[in-house]
């Protein structure tokens, strides 16, 4: 793997195929571990009226805490040890299990299974594209960020002014946005961009895992809104 300094002073990483595969493997290991933890907590929530009541009562507090964890991990990755960042990631995954468990409890088991399989297929296809395409996706990062803020704004509006058609459009937009995000994040991890940003393979694996985890969970939740049948 070679590091090359660009005129702007940033480090550019050009990993070999084997090293690029290692970057992806480490990120995927932590991502899947996080998903398993979320699924486990979600299952506990669905089987416990007490946990469902807790998640319902403190949903706003839980959401704010989750947002704070993502910000701390992303913004503080260069200032904390990789083990601390990984611990925070698992704490986030466990807390999201409360939210996912609460949401999933409102849908039929068949709907949840369908949404999960669909999310897996979409995520897998986007990941394969991102890993194999010769086209650089680096230039769309800004557009994706703007799209994310636009999606959040639309969701807030729909929360206070609910509209079925608008909600459907938001869900379709969310699926499309996080499909592209998946391909973009896969390519960034494989290209070594996150290693250059953090200066550590271990920290890059945590950040990469967090981003892929968020891509998959959001795909699942938006597809559940689109395809799910409520109880």
PyMOL commands that set and color helices and strands:
alter all, ss='L'
color gray80, all
select helices_A, chain A and resi 17-46+49-57+59-76+82-104+109-132+138-160+164-191+193-198+201-227
alter helices_A, ss='H'
color red, helices_A
select strands_A, chain A and resi 2-5+11-14
alter strands_A, ss='S'
color yellow, strands_A
deselect
rebuild
show_as cartoon
